[in-house]
């Protein structure tokens, strides 16, 4: 889910619907797990792998996502649609370490009982991360991925946090051709100016698998859960995802995926598509 979309929804409650503010605050948390807490993994996966680019090599990713969610409570229906288009540039500092810069552009529309309640779009917060693979043997590898989120988005419109945040992820990968398995355990510090009452310490756990059908085509699956920053909710958003990655050639991939929420705290569904170009 997407924390910036959450903040847009929180900051744009109209006077007509002030009486259902508590319900809308819950709905605003629906798009929190996603991809915005750190730069994309091997898209469309949320779970990252331990792979790096190699010294002096680049990878440019351009990815898009469309989200849709609907919640009803006390006779009020809130429907949120939105998306993200962004780029991530990775550079191999050494063979086992990359630096990754991500810049997303986001948009969101919130409708309450069919009436447009808010609509925002713009550049969101920039992320800067380093992935370091510190162990590799017999198909198993482990990496650390610390990162920082820079408040480049407009927090008054809900497009940014308004504060610097940080995160760290532990990544484990196993390669047993034609199968791959990846597990992520992560922590993100949720600093923002929009809702100071949110939970600050957010944990993340997810697992992904990939199967090489033929040399150029992989099918992928992903499940995960993340702590809900909404203190009023007793559910942590959980998701399941399926997709494909097709290698057009050695240096160019395209992908497509569908992500579905496993509980009410997660976005109902998302469609993901992207490209990766290595040079």
N, C-alpha and C positions, 0 to 999 in steps of 0.2 A: 504494500500500500504506500501512498505518497503523503508525506507529512506536510508538504507545501499546499497540496489540495485541501488537506484537513484544515489548515490555517485560513485559507480563503473562505471556506465554509463557515468557520468560526467567526470571522471578522465581518461577515456580511449579513447578519440576521436583521430582517426588516422589523419595523415597529409592530406591524400587524400580527407577527408571529412570536412576539416576546414571551407569550404565555407558554409556549412549548420549547423554550430555550434549552432546558435540560435534555430533552429528547434530541434536539438538533445537535447539541454538543456531543452526544453519543454517536450520532450518524457521522459527524465530522471526523471521527477517528477511523472510519471505514477504510480509507485509502492510505494507511500508514506504512504497511510493510512493503516495501518495494525497494525498489531499485534506487531510490533517492538517497538512502543512507550511505551508499558507497557505489563506486563506478561499476558498470556491468561486468558480470562474469562472461563465460562463453555464451553469449546471447543465443537463445532466449532464456537460458538458465539464470536463476537468482543465485544459486550456490556456485561459488568460484572454484576453479581448479588451481593447482600449484604451478602450472606452466608459465614460462616467461619467454620473452621475445628473442633473447640472445644479444650479446654486446653489440651496440651500434645499430640495432634494427628497430623499426617502427611498426606499429599497428594502429590504423585508424578505424574506429567503429562509428557507424551512423545507425541509430536505432530509433524505432518509434513504438508507441504503446497507446492503446485506447482502453479506457476503463469505464465501467458502468455499474452503478449500485443503486438499489432502492430499498428504503426502510419505511415502515409504517408503525405508528404508535399513537394511541389516544385519538384515533381518527385523522391524524395528520400524516401525509405521505411526502417524504423527501426523496427526490431522485437526483443523483449526481452523475454527470458524465464529464469526462475530461481525458487528457492525454499528455504525452510527453514526447518531444523530439529532441534528441541530443547527440552530442559527439563525445567520444573518448579517445584520447591520443596516448598511446603507450610507447615508452622508449626504453631500450635495454641499456641500463647503466653498465652492467657486467652480465655475464652469461646467466647468473642466478638471481638477478635483481632488476626490476622495472620501476620506473616512475610513471604515474598515470594521472592525466588531467582530464576531468569531465565537466562539461558545461551543458546543462539541460534548459530547454525552452518548454514551458508548461502552459496548459490552458484548462479551464474548468467552468462548468455551468451547473448551478444548483436551482432546482425547481421545487417549490413547495405547493402541494396540491395543484400542480399543473401550471403555476405561475412562476416565471423566472425570478428568482430571489437574488441571485448574484451571478456575475460573469467576469472572469479575470483571465488575463494571459500575459506572459512575459518571461524573461530570463529568470531562472531560479538560482539557488546557491551553487557555487562552483566547488568541486571536490578535488583534492590533491592527495594521492596515495602512493605508497611504496610497497611493492610485493617482493619479499625475499624468501627464496626457497633455500632452506638451510640444511635439508637432508634429502638424499635420494639413493635408493638401493633396491634392487630386485623388484622393480615395478612400483614400489611404495615411495612416496615423497611427502614432505611436510613444509609448510610455508607460513610466514607471518605477514599480515597486511595492515599496517597502521595507516591512518589517514586523518585529514583535517577537512572540515567544511567551512568555506569562506562565505560571509554574508553578502553576496553580490545581488541577491534578489530583493525586491521591494517588500519589506516586512509589513508595511502599512496596508498593502493589498493582499497579504497572505502568501506572497510568492517567495518569501525568504524567511529565515529564522531571526534575522536581526542580530545574531551573535555567532561567534566562532564555536564550532563543535568539533568533536574528535571521535575516533573509533579505532578499534583494533580487532582483527579477525585471525583466528587460527584455522588453517586450511590443511586438510589431509586428502591425498589422492592415491588411488590404486589403479594401475594399468595392467589388465590381463586380457590383452587383445583376443576377441573383439569387444570385450567389456571394459568399461571404466566406472569407477565409483569415487564420489567426492563428498566430503563431509566438512561443514563449516560450523564453528562456534565463535560467536562474536559479541562484542560490547560496543554500544554507542552512547555517548553523552548527549542527552537531548536538551540543549540550551536554546531558548528562544524568548522573544519579547512579547509574543502574542498571548500565550497562556502560561504564566509563571507557575501555575498549580499542577502542570503535567508532571508525570513521573520522569525523573532526570536520567535514571540508569536503566537503559534498555538492553536486554540480552537477546540474542538471536541464535537459533539452531536450525540447520537444514541439511538435507542430503539429496544428492542427484546421482543418476545413473545414465550412462550412454552406451548404446550398442551399435557397432559398425555393421550396417546391413551389407553394404558393398564398400569399396575403397573410398568413394566420394560422398557417401550418404550415412549419416548417423541419426538414429531416433533417440530422443532424450526424455527423461522424466525427472520430476523434482517435487519434493515436499518440504515444508518448513513451517516454523512458528516463531513469533517474536513477541516480547512482552508488550502489552498494551499500555501506552502512556496515559490513557484516560483512567484516572483513579476511581471513577464511578463505575467502571465496567469490571465484571468478574470473569471475562473471557479474553484470552490472548488470540490475536488474529492468526489463523493457520490457512495454508494454501496448498493446492496441488497443481502441477503444471505438466503439460506434455508438448512435444514439438519435434522439429527436425532441423538438422544443420546439413547443408549441401555445399560441398567444395566445388565451385565452378572450375577452379584450377588451384595450383599449389599456393597461391597468394591471395585468393579471393573467395570468401564464403558468403552465402546468403542463408537466412534462417527464418523460421516462423514458429510461433507457439501460442497456446491458449492456457490461461491461468484461471482457476476457479477457487472461490472461497470455500473453506470447509466448515466455517461457522459464521455467525452473524457479524462478528467483529471484523471480518475480512471483506474486501471488495467482492461483489457477486461474480464478476468475470472480467477478464482483460484479454485483449488480442495484442500480440507482440510480433514485430518483424524487424529485421535488421541486416546489416552487411558488415563485413570485416575485410579490410584491405591491408596486407603486409608488404613492407618495402624496406 
